[in-house]
Amino acid sequence: MSAPEQVRLVHGATSHVGLVREANEDSLLVSPPVFVVADGMGGHDRGDVASALAVESLAVLAGQEQVDARATADAVDAALRAAQQRVAAYDAEQRAGGARRFASGTTVVSAVLSAYDGAPVWVVSNLGDSRAYGSDGTSLVRLSVDHSLVQELLDAGSIAPEQAREHPERHVVTRALGASGAVGADHVLARLDVAPRLLLCSDGITDLVDDDTIARLLAAAPGPQEAADALVEAALAAGGIDNATAVVVDVVGWTAPAAGRHAATEVLPEGVPEAATMPMPVLD
C-alpha cells in the first residue's frame, strides 16, 4: 500500500514495560503508510502473543496497492479476521498441551493512509480501548471511541467524565481481538488537516495522562520521536502502572485545500457507500 506521492510520513515510536509489570504485552507497527498499536490484555494468558499476532497480520497491508478508503477498511477487517484465526489456533494448541486455561486477547488501534473522494485521509480502526488522536498544534481530536464498559456508562449518562478515570471497572473492554471471539472494528476517516500529527497509544498512557496533557505534549514536541518519548515519560512519571506505548506520525509535504465538503471526521458504516458525518466538531 503506497501513500499519495505528495504526502511524506515521519514517525516516532516508544514502548516501555512500565514500573510495575514484569513483561511488556504491547506491540507496535510503524510501516508507512500503516501504523498499529496493540495492547495485550493483562487479564488473559500471554497477551503479548495476541498483540504480536495482531500486528503481524496488519503488517501485510503495507505491501498492498490499495488507496481507496472503503477498500482499506475492508482490508483491515480481513487482517483482523486473520489475526483472530491465528490467536484461536494458538489458544487451541496451548490448551491441548495443558499449558493454560485462559484465552489470549488484545486491543488494537490502527491508522492507514488512504484516499476518500480524491483526497488523502487516515483510515483509523479500533477494537477495545487503545486510542487514536489527531493534533494540529492547537487542538486535540479523539479519533477513536473506546469499546469499554466505562464508555458505555458515559454514553448512557450514568457517570460523569470526571468519574471515568477512577471507575473500578475502567479496564473492562467490550470488544477485543481474541479473547471474546471475532468482532468488528470501528472505522473512521480523518482529514489530514485534523491530524497533521497523529497519535496511536495504549491505555498505559491514557489511563495516567489526561487529554489536556496529551495535547500539550504533542504540540510542544519538535518531532514525532520526541512526542512519543514525552508521552511515555509522562505515563512513567504518573506511576507507570501499565505498559505504555505511543506511535506518533507527522504528515509532511501536504497542504490542506480551502474549506471543503467534508467534516473533520467521518465514519464508514458497513454497507454504506458514502460516509456519514459523525457527531463531532466540523472544522471546515
C-alpha positions in Angstrom: 0.0 0.0 0.0 1.6 3.3 -1.0 1.0 6.8 0.3 -0.1 9.6 -2.1 3.0 11.0 -3.8 2.6 14.5 -2.3 2.5 13.1 1.3 5.5 12.2 3.3 5.2 10.5 6.7 7.7 11.0 9.5 7.2 8.8 12.6 8.4 8.0 16.0 7.6 5.2 18.5 8.3 4.3 22.1 7.2 1.4 24.2 8.0 0.8 27.9 7.2 -2.1 30.2 6.3 0.4 32.9 7.3 0.4 36.6 5.1 -2.4 37.8 4.6 -5.1 35.1 7.2 -7.8 34.5 6.6 -8.1 30.8 5.6 -5.7 28.0 2.5 -7.1 26.4 2.2 -4.2 23.9 3.2 -4.5 20.3 3.5 -1.8 17.6 4.0 -1.4 13.9 5.5 1.5 12.0 5.5 0.6 8.3 4.3 3.6 6.3 1.5 4.1 5.5 0.4 1.5 8.1 0.7 2.2 11.9 -0.6 0.0 14.7 -0.6 -0.3 18.5 -1.9 -3.5 20.1 -2.2 -3.9 23.9 -2.2 -7.5 25.0 -4.8 -7.9 27.7 -3.1 -8.4 31.1 -6.0 -10.5 32.5 -5.5 -13.1 29.9 -2.7 -15.6 29.4 0.0 -14.5 27.0 -1.4 -11.2 25.8 1.9 -10.5 24.3 1.3 -13.3 21.8 -2.1 -11.9 20.9 -0.8 -8.4 20.4 2.2 -9.6 18.3 -0.2 -11.7 16.1 -2.4 -8.7 15.5 0.5 -6.6 14.5 1.9 -9.3 12.2 -1.5 -9.7 10.5 -1.9 -6.0 9.9 1.6 -5.6 8.6 0.6 -7.3 5.3 -1.3 -4.1 4.4 1.9 -2.2 3.9 2.6 -4.3 0.8 -0.9 -3.9 -0.8 -1.6 -1.4 -3.5 -4.9 0.0 -2.3 -5.7 3.7 -1.8 -9.5 3.7 -1.5 -10.8 4.2 2.0 -13.6 1.6 1.7 -11.3 -1.0 0.4 -8.7 -0.1 3.0 -11.3 -0.6 5.8 -12.2 -3.9 4.2 -8.5 -4.9 4.1 -8.1 -4.0 7.8 -11.2 -6.2 8.6 -9.7 -9.1 6.7 -6.4 -8.7 8.5 -8.1 -8.7 11.9 -10.1 -11.8 10.9 -6.8 -13.5 10.0 -5.4 -12.4 13.4 -8.4 -13.8 15.2 -7.9 -17.1 13.5 -4.2 -17.2 14.4 -4.9 -16.3 18.0 -7.7 -19.0 18.2 -5.3 -21.6 16.7 -2.6 -20.6 19.2 -5.1 -21.0 22.1 -6.2 -24.4 20.9 -2.7 -25.6 20.7 -1.9 -24.4 24.2 -5.0 -25.9 25.7 -4.3 -29.2 24.0 -0.9 -29.2 25.7 -2.4 -28.4 29.0 -0.3 -25.2 29.2 -3.0 -22.8 30.2 -6.7 -22.1 30.9 -7.3 -18.6 29.7 -7.7 -17.2 26.1 -5.3 -14.7 24.7 -6.6 -11.2 24.0 -5.6 -7.8 22.7 -7.0 -4.4 21.9 -5.9 -2.9 18.5 -5.8 0.6 17.1 -4.5 1.3 13.6 -4.2 4.1 11.1 -3.6 3.6 7.4 -3.1 6.5 5.0 -5.6 6.1 2.2 -7.9 8.2 0.0 -11.5 9.3 0.0 -13.2 11.3 -2.7 -9.8 12.0 -4.3 -8.2 13.4 -1.1 -5.7 11.7 1.2 -7.3 10.6 4.6 -6.4 8.5 7.6 -8.5 5.3 7.9 -8.5 4.8 11.7 -9.7 1.5 13.0 -10.0 0.2 16.6 -11.1 -2.6 18.8 -11.0 -2.0 22.6 -9.6 1.0 24.4 -6.3 1.7 22.7 -6.8 5.2 21.2 -6.1 7.4 18.2 -5.8 11.2 18.5 -5.2 13.9 15.9 -3.4 17.2 16.8 -3.0 20.3 14.6 -0.8 22.0 17.2 -3.6 23.9 18.8 -6.4 21.4 19.3 -6.7 17.7 20.0 -9.4 15.5 18.5 -10.0 12.0 19.7 -10.4 9.9 16.6 -11.5 6.6 18.2 -14.2 5.7 20.7 -13.4 3.3 23.4 -15.1 -0.1 23.4 -15.3 -0.3 27.2 -17.8 -0.5 30.0 -16.9 2.9 31.2 -17.5 4.4 27.7 -21.0 2.8 27.7 -21.7 4.3 31.1 -20.6 7.7 29.8 -22.7 7.4 26.7 -25.7 6.5 28.8 -25.1 9.4 31.1 -24.7 7.1 34.1 -21.4 8.6 35.1 -19.7 11.9 34.6 -16.4 12.3 32.7 -14.5 13.1 35.8 -15.7 9.7 37.3 -14.4 7.7 34.4 -10.7 7.8 35.2 -11.3 6.4 38.7 -14.1 4.0 37.9 -13.4 0.5 39.4 -14.3 -1.2 36.1 -12.4 1.2 33.8 -10.3 -1.6 32.4 -13.3 -3.8 31.3 -13.4 -3.8 27.4 -16.4 -4.7 25.5 -14.6 -5.6 22.2 -11.2 -7.2 21.7 -9.4 -9.4 19.4 -9.0 -13.0 20.5 -10.5 -13.2 24.0 -14.1 -12.7 23.1 -14.2 -14.1 19.6 -14.4 -12.4 16.2 -16.0 -8.9 16.4 -16.0 -5.9 14.0 -13.7 -3.0 14.3 -15.0 0.6 14.0 -13.6 2.6 11.1 -13.3 6.4 11.0 -11.9 8.7 8.3 -9.9 11.7 9.4 -8.8 14.5 7.2 -5.0 15.2 7.2 -5.5 18.8 8.4 -7.3 17.4 11.5 -4.4 15.1 12.2 -1.1 16.5 10.8 0.3 14.9 13.9 -1.3 11.5 14.6 -1.1 9.6 17.9 -1.8 5.9 18.5 -1.4 4.7 22.1 -2.2 2.1 24.6 -4.2 2.7 27.8 -1.0 2.6 29.7 -0.7 6.2 28.6 -4.3 7.4 28.6 -5.2 6.0 32.0 -2.4 8.2 33.5 -2.1 11.2 31.2 -5.2 13.3 30.6 -6.2 14.7 27.2 -5.0 18.3 28.1 -1.5 17.0 28.9 -1.5 14.8 25.8 -2.5 17.9 23.7 0.3 20.0 25.3 3.0 17.4 24.9 2.1 16.7 21.2 2.1 20.5 20.5 5.4 21.1 22.3 7.5 18.3 20.8 9.6 19.3 17.8 9.3 15.9 16.1 7.3 12.7 16.4 10.0 10.7 18.2 10.3 13.5 20.9 6.5 13.4 21.2 6.3 9.7 21.7 9.1 9.8 24.2 7.5 12.6 26.1 4.1 10.8 26.4 5.7 7.6 27.7 7.8 9.6 30.1 4.7 11.3 31.4 3.0 8.0 32.0 6.0 6.7 33.9 6.1 9.9 36.0 2.5 9.3 36.8 3.2 5.9 38.3 3.9 3.7 35.2 1.4 1.1 36.4 0.9 -0.5 33.0 2.9 -1.0 29.7 3.0 2.3 27.9 3.2 2.6 24.1 3.0 5.6 21.8 3.3 5.9 18.0 3.3 9.4 16.6 3.2 10.2 12.9 3.7 13.6 11.2 2.2 14.4 7.8 4.8 16.4 5.8 4.6 17.9 2.3 0.8 18.2 2.1 -1.2 21.4 2.2 -4.9 21.3 3.1 -7.2 22.6 0.4 -9.6 25.5 1.1 -12.7 24.8 3.1 -14.2 21.7 1.6 -17.2 19.5 1.6 -16.4 17.0 4.4 -16.5 17.1 8.1 -13.4 16.8 10.3 -14.1 13.1 10.8 -16.5 10.7 9.1 -17.5 7.1 9.6 -17.6 4.2 7.2 -20.6 2.1 8.3 -20.9 -1.4 6.9 -22.6 -1.4 3.6 -22.9 2.4 3.2 -21.1 3.6 0.1 -21.0 7.3 1.2 -19.6 8.1 4.7 -22.0 9.6 7.2 -20.9 12.6 9.2 -20.0 11.8 12.8 -21.4 14.0 15.7 -18.0 15.7 16.1 -16.9 19.3 15.5 -16.7 20.3 11.9 -13.5 22.2 11.2 -14.3 23.4 7.7 
